Amino acid sequence: MTQAIVQETKKRNTLLRKLLKNKLATIGLIIVTLMGIVAIFAPLIATHPPNEMIVGKSFLPMNTEGHLLGTDNYGRDLFSRLVYGTRISMIVGIAAVLFGAVFGTLLGLVAGYFGGRIDSIIMRTMDGLFAFPFILLAITLMTVLGQGLVNVIVAIGIANIPGFARLVRGQVLSVKEEEFVEVTHSLGATHTRIIFSHILPNCLAPLIVYGTMSTAGAIISEAALSFLGLGVQPPTASWGSILKDGKDFLVLNPQMATFSGICILLTVLGINLLGDGLRDALDPKMKV
């Protein structure tokens, strides 16, 4: 048991060293970490209540009367709203991907392991969902589920299920042909034990990479839904809703659209850089 713990620790240290040797991945890790810190400590970082409207203080310029980035069209502090918008984006990104990963992984494991009619039914259903563009599927689900943060997570999570299911199924089809799986089966192990103790662990590396990349897509989707008025509803601060309000005042108050767009850009860029680094670090064929 002690030796296994030591080996696992060495593997993690090796992964971290490979990741940190990749400069772009390190930049991505720093960006994602900073965004996570902002999301967690939003009440401490924000200088004003995010929904506080100050009469007569609309469209204040930057660094005016204690407002770091000025105010929006309702006199609300823009910096504080962007800070709280980080929390919404991170919650939706992580929760939606976890939702899609759990259900997609289960479906992929069952389809790939048992095959036959079960495989056909599951994968044809996934193909049907794949027929819709990702954001169009999310919009369709939002019109059915209704507005709100939880429904945004569910809608984006459901849209993520087919990708995870197809990825896991492909991995299972490869792993289940390995000798150690056949030996385990011949020793009388149950299907559940084989799937979750022997096959699933060998699918984790591509799952981690795909999940990281999918988080960036989920954040963009949440921003798009909020921009269209289908996502998180006012007055809750969201990067997409701030961008939506800012597009009408690009000349009068450009910082509303500019800074919300920069937040989306930096977060998605950081996650993608981190995902690329994880892919290289987890690939034994890559020498970092």
Secondary structure, 3 states (H helix, E strand, C coil): CHHHHHHHHHHHHHHHHHHHHCHHHHHHHHHHHHHHHHHHCHHHHCCCCCCCCCCCCCCCCCCECCECCCECCCCCEHHHHHHHHHHHHHHHHHHHHHHHHHHHHHHHHHHHHHCHHHHHHHHHHHHHHHCCCHHHHHHHHHHHHCCCHHHHHHHHHHHHHHHHHHHHHHHHHHHCCCHHHHHHHHCCCCHHHHHHHHHHHHHHHHHHHHHHHHHHHHHHHHHHHHHCCCCCCCCCCCHHHHHHHHHHHCCCCCHHHHHHHHHHHHHHHHHHHHHHHHHHHHCCCCCC
